[in-house]
Each structure stands twice: as structure tokens, then as C-alpha cells.
Amino acid sequence: MSVDATEEFKPIPVRKGSGPLHSLLYGLRLIVDLQLLTCTRFLRPRLEPVEGTILDVGCGEMPFRSLMRPQVRYTGLDVPQATSFGMRDHKEIVAFDGTTIPFPDACFDTLLCTEVLEHAVDPVTLIAEMHRVLRPGGTLLVTVPFAARVHHAPYDFNRFTRFRLVAMFSAFDELEILERGNDIAVIANKLIVLCVRLAKPKKIRDLLWTGPLSVLLAPCAIVALLSAHLSLCIGAGSKNDPLGYGVVARKSPK
């Protein structure tokens, strides 16, 4: 049985360059991209105090490296296929097969894995590998999407609930799972993606109807986006339908 692996709207790689223009563009993206915003809000206070060695599993363009101290000894790890999804070929990134991490036991103080487990063929084995290379007492920081469209097809295999995450990270001594976003943010995110998709149809002739529809929906998307930011600031909205989850897993010090 064949499966259609085409994507109408491909994710834009997250790149945080240097200079005022790059900072401005990245700041604007944080306003519009609620998945990226909530990931950043979850990771920033947890990455800023990190010391020692850190392994970024599925690092992509390494967008969260800038949240770490300069003296942190950083290692990026990703699959060779990442370049086919718009990621640049950074020579410093170590390649792996998506499951087996090519490092010895207990060699990293901290591990980072952002928006990766949904692409893992065997996420349980990958988590076991991350547990293996993490030093006793070390911390694993993970983000996963929940309300997200199919992306990086055909390598999009999983969505996880809080209950599934608890089971998957059961080998860790301490576990904290936090919702990223709420139902208002989910609605805003869907409307924004819909407007962009309608404005960029596969066939140019479809613009005759998708263009006007995109224009009509744009004010709704803007209102929803503003409402989402307000709800995130005041803690409103339901967390039973989040954009995703953030996980803090600590390995036993023994």
C-alpha cells in the first residue's frame, strides 16, 4: 500500500543567526510561531544555568544553543536525512541512525531533545539510549508536539499524551511534564497555518478562491493570535488540548 508523503506546507527550519536583522526576524517568528515560542519559554530557564557537557539529540539548526552559556561543551547529533528537510550540513554535527547514540555510557551532564521523538521509528529505544549516555544525576530536557500537522513526511510517526510520556520515561528517577500552550493557542496556530497554506496553493489557478478566503480568514487569525498570547500571559485556556509538552527527566544519581 502506497502512502502519500507530500506536504502542502513544509516547516521552515528554525535558524537563529547573529546581527540585528536576524534578531528582528527571529523575534517576529516567535510572535507568530506559537510552537517555537512555547518551546523557547520552556527551555530558556532550564538551559541558561546548564554547565559541563550537553548533547543535543536531533539538533537540526541548533536554534537553542544560544540559550546556553558560552563555556558549555556542546555536541550536536542528527540524522543524515536532515539536509533533505532544509537543514544545513554543519560539519560539527555528529551523524547517527536515529536510534543508537554513538557515545559511551554516562558521558554527558545534560541532554536536549526538541521536537524529535515524533520522528523516531522507535522512540522508546531512543529514550533508553539517552538514559544510557546521561551521567548519574544528569538531566534530559525534551519537547514534543501534540497538536501539530504532519511534518517532515514521511518521517512523522508519533504524537504523545501526558500518560504515554509518563510510561516512556519511567526509567528516570524524577519526572516533570508540563503542557506547552493551551486550546486557544492551538486554534490560533491552526488558523495561521491555514491562511499561509491558502495563500500558497499547489496550483496557481486555485488562488482564485484560496486567495480571497485567506484574506477573509486573516483577521480571525490575528485576533486568535493576540488572544493566544494574552491567554499564555495570564494562564487562561484549557491545558487538556495543548500545543505540546515539555519534559524534565532526571537520572538517578546512584
C-alpha positions as CSV (number, residue, x, y, z in Angstrom):
1,M,0.0,0.0,0.0
2,S,1.4,3.4,-1.0
3,V,1.3,6.4,1.3
4,D,1.2,10.0,0.1
5,A,4.2,11.6,1.6
6,T,3.8,15.1,0.1
7,E,3.4,18.2,2.3
8,E,1.3,21.2,1.3
9,F,3.2,23.5,3.7
10,K,6.6,22.4,4.8
11,P,8.1,23.6,8.2
12,I,10.6,26.4,8.0
13,P,13.9,25.4,9.6
14,V,14.5,27.4,12.8
15,R,17.7,29.4,12.4
16,K,18.9,32.0,14.8
17,G,21.7,34.0,13.2
18,S,23.7,36.9,14.5
19,G,23.2,40.5,13.9
20,P,20.2,42.9,14.4
21,L,18.3,41.8,11.3
22,H,18.5,38.1,12.2
23,S,17.4,39.0,15.8
24,L,14.5,41.0,14.5
25,L,13.3,38.3,12.1
26,Y,13.7,35.6,14.9
27,G,11.7,37.8,17.3
28,L,8.9,38.2,14.7
29,R,8.8,34.5,14.2
30,L,8.5,34.0,18.0
31,I,5.3,36.1,17.9
32,V,3.7,34.1,15.0
33,D,5.1,30.6,15.7
34,L,3.5,29.6,18.9
35,Q,5.1,26.1,18.9
36,L,8.6,27.8,18.8
37,L,7.6,30.4,21.4
38,T,6.3,27.8,23.9
39,C,9.4,25.6,23.4
40,T,11.6,28.6,24.0
41,R,9.8,29.6,27.1
42,F,10.1,26.1,28.5
43,L,13.8,25.7,27.6
44,R,15.2,29.1,28.4
45,P,15.1,29.0,32.3
46,R,16.3,25.3,32.2
47,L,19.2,25.8,29.7
48,E,20.7,29.1,31.0
49,P,22.1,27.5,34.2
50,V,23.4,24.4,32.4
51,E,27.1,23.6,32.9
52,G,29.5,20.9,31.7
53,T,28.7,18.8,28.6
54,I,25.5,18.7,26.7
55,L,24.3,16.5,23.8
56,D,21.6,18.0,21.5
57,V,19.8,14.9,20.0
58,G,18.2,15.8,16.6
59,C,19.8,19.2,16.8
60,G,18.8,20.5,13.3
61,E,19.9,24.1,13.0
62,M,20.9,24.2,16.7
63,P,18.4,27.0,17.5
64,F,18.6,26.7,21.2
65,R,22.3,26.7,21.5
66,S,22.2,30.4,22.0
67,L,20.3,29.9,25.3
68,M,23.3,28.2,26.8
69,R,26.4,29.6,28.4
70,P,29.4,30.0,26.1
71,Q,31.5,27.7,28.2
72,V,29.1,24.8,27.9
73,R,30.7,22.0,25.9
74,Y,28.1,21.4,23.2
75,T,27.7,18.4,20.8
76,G,25.1,18.3,18.1
77,L,23.7,15.0,16.9
78,D,21.4,14.4,13.9
79,V,20.4,12.0,11.1
80,P,21.9,12.5,7.6
81,Q,18.4,12.9,6.2
82,A,18.1,16.3,8.0
83,T,19.6,18.1,5.0
84,S,16.6,16.9,2.8
85,F,14.3,19.0,5.1
86,G,16.1,22.3,4.6
87,M,18.7,21.8,7.4
88,R,22.2,23.0,6.5
89,D,25.1,20.5,6.6
90,H,27.0,21.6,9.6
91,K,30.4,19.8,9.7
92,E,30.4,19.9,13.5
93,I,27.2,17.8,13.8
94,V,27.7,14.1,14.6
95,A,25.6,11.8,12.4
96,F,23.6,8.8,13.8
97,D,20.9,6.4,12.6
98,G,18.1,8.0,14.7
99,T,18.2,5.3,17.3
100,T,21.6,4.2,18.5
101,I,23.7,7.1,20.0
102,P,27.4,6.7,19.1
103,F,28.8,7.7,22.5
104,P,29.8,5.6,25.6
105,D,27.8,5.2,28.7
106,A,27.4,8.2,31.2
107,C,29.4,10.8,29.2
108,F,27.1,13.8,29.2
109,D,25.8,16.0,32.0
110,T,22.7,17.2,30.1
111,L,20.8,16.0,27.1
112,L,18.5,18.1,24.9
113,C,15.9,16.6,22.5
114,T,13.5,19.1,21.0
115,E,10.6,18.1,18.6
116,V,12.4,14.9,17.7
117,L,10.6,11.9,19.3
118,E,7.6,12.2,16.9
119,H,10.1,11.4,14.1
120,A,11.7,8.4,15.8
121,V,10.7,5.0,14.5
122,D,11.4,3.5,18.0
123,P,11.1,6.4,20.5
124,V,11.3,4.1,23.5
125,T,14.7,2.7,22.4
126,L,15.9,6.3,21.7
127,I,14.9,7.3,25.2
128,A,16.7,4.3,26.6
129,E,19.8,5.4,24.6
130,M,19.6,8.9,26.0
131,H,19.3,7.5,29.5
132,R,22.4,5.4,28.9
133,V,24.7,8.2,27.8
134,L,23.4,10.6,30.5
135,R,25.6,10.7,33.6
136,P,24.1,9.8,37.0
137,G,22.2,12.8,38.4
138,G,22.1,14.3,34.9
139,T,19.0,15.9,33.3
140,L,17.2,15.3,30.0
141,L,15.2,18.1,28.5
142,V,12.6,17.1,25.9
143,T,9.8,18.9,23.9
144,V,7.3,17.1,21.8
145,P,4.3,18.4,19.8
146,F,0.7,17.3,20.4
147,A,-1.5,19.4,18.2
148,A,0.7,19.6,15.1
149,R,0.1,18.8,11.4
150,V,2.1,16.1,9.7
151,H,5.6,17.5,9.0
152,H,8.9,16.2,7.6
153,A,6.9,13.5,5.8
154,P,7.3,10.5,5.6
155,Y,9.3,10.7,8.9
156,D,6.4,11.7,11.2
157,F,5.3,8.7,13.2
158,N,4.1,9.7,16.6
159,R,2.0,12.0,18.9
160,F,2.2,11.6,22.6
161,T,-0.2,12.3,25.5
162,R,0.9,13.1,29.0
163,F,0.1,9.5,30.1
164,R,2.2,8.0,27.3
165,L,5.1,10.2,28.2
166,V,5.0,9.1,31.8
167,A,5.3,5.5,30.7
168,M,8.1,6.2,28.2
169,F,10.3,8.0,30.7
170,S,9.7,5.5,33.6
171,A,13.4,4.7,33.8
172,F,14.2,8.1,35.1
173,D,14.3,8.9,38.9
174,E,12.4,12.2,38.7
175,L,10.0,13.3,36.0
176,E,8.2,16.6,35.4
177,I,5.8,17.0,32.4
178,L,4.4,20.5,31.6
179,E,1.9,21.5,28.9
180,R,3.1,23.9,26.3
181,G,0.3,26.2,25.3
182,N,-3.5,25.7,25.5
183,D,-6.5,25.2,23.4
184,I,-6.6,28.9,22.4
185,A,-3.0,28.7,21.2
186,V,-3.9,25.6,19.2
187,I,-6.8,27.4,17.4
188,A,-4.5,30.4,16.6
189,N,-1.8,28.1,15.3
190,K,-4.2,26.2,13.1
191,L,-5.7,29.4,11.7
192,I,-2.2,30.9,10.9
193,V,-1.1,27.7,9.1
194,L,-4.4,27.6,7.2
195,C,-4.0,31.2,6.0
196,V,-0.4,30.6,4.8
197,R,-1.5,27.3,3.1
198,L,-4.4,29.0,1.3
199,A,-2.1,31.9,0.2
200,K,0.4,29.4,-1.3
201,P,-1.8,26.7,-3.2
202,K,-0.2,23.9,-5.2
203,K,-1.9,25.2,-8.3
204,I,-1.7,28.8,-9.3
205,R,-5.3,28.8,-10.6
206,D,-6.6,27.8,-7.2
207,L,-5.6,31.3,-6.0
208,L,-8.9,32.5,-7.5
209,W,-10.7,31.0,-4.5
210,T,-7.9,30.4,-1.9
211,G,-6.6,33.9,-2.1
212,P,-9.9,35.7,-1.1
213,L,-10.5,33.0,1.5
214,S,-7.1,33.6,3.0
215,V,-7.7,37.4,3.2
216,L,-11.1,36.8,4.9
217,L,-9.6,34.5,7.5
218,A,-6.5,36.7,8.2
219,P,-8.4,39.0,10.7
220,C,-9.6,35.9,12.5
221,A,-6.1,34.5,12.7
222,I,-4.7,37.8,14.0
223,V,-7.4,38.0,16.7
224,A,-6.8,34.4,17.7
225,L,-3.0,35.0,17.8
226,L,-3.4,38.1,20.1
227,S,-5.9,36.1,22.3
228,A,-3.4,33.2,22.4
229,H,-0.6,35.5,23.6
230,L,-2.9,37.0,26.2
231,S,-4.0,33.6,27.4
232,L,-0.4,32.4,27.8
233,C,0.4,35.5,29.8
234,I,-2.5,35.2,32.3
235,G,-2.6,31.4,32.4
236,A,-6.1,31.1,30.7
237,G,-7.3,28.4,28.4
238,S,-7.5,24.6,28.8
239,K,-4.4,22.6,29.1
240,N,-6.2,19.4,28.0
241,D,-5.6,20.4,24.4
242,P,-2.0,21.8,24.4
243,L,0.3,22.6,21.5
244,G,2.7,20.1,23.0
245,Y,4.6,19.1,26.2
246,G,7.9,19.8,27.9
247,V,9.6,17.1,29.8
248,V,12.3,17.3,32.5
249,A,13.7,13.9,33.3
250,R,16.5,13.4,35.9
251,K,18.6,10.2,36.1
252,S,19.2,8.7,39.5
253,P,22.5,9.9,41.0
254,K,23.3,6.3,42.0
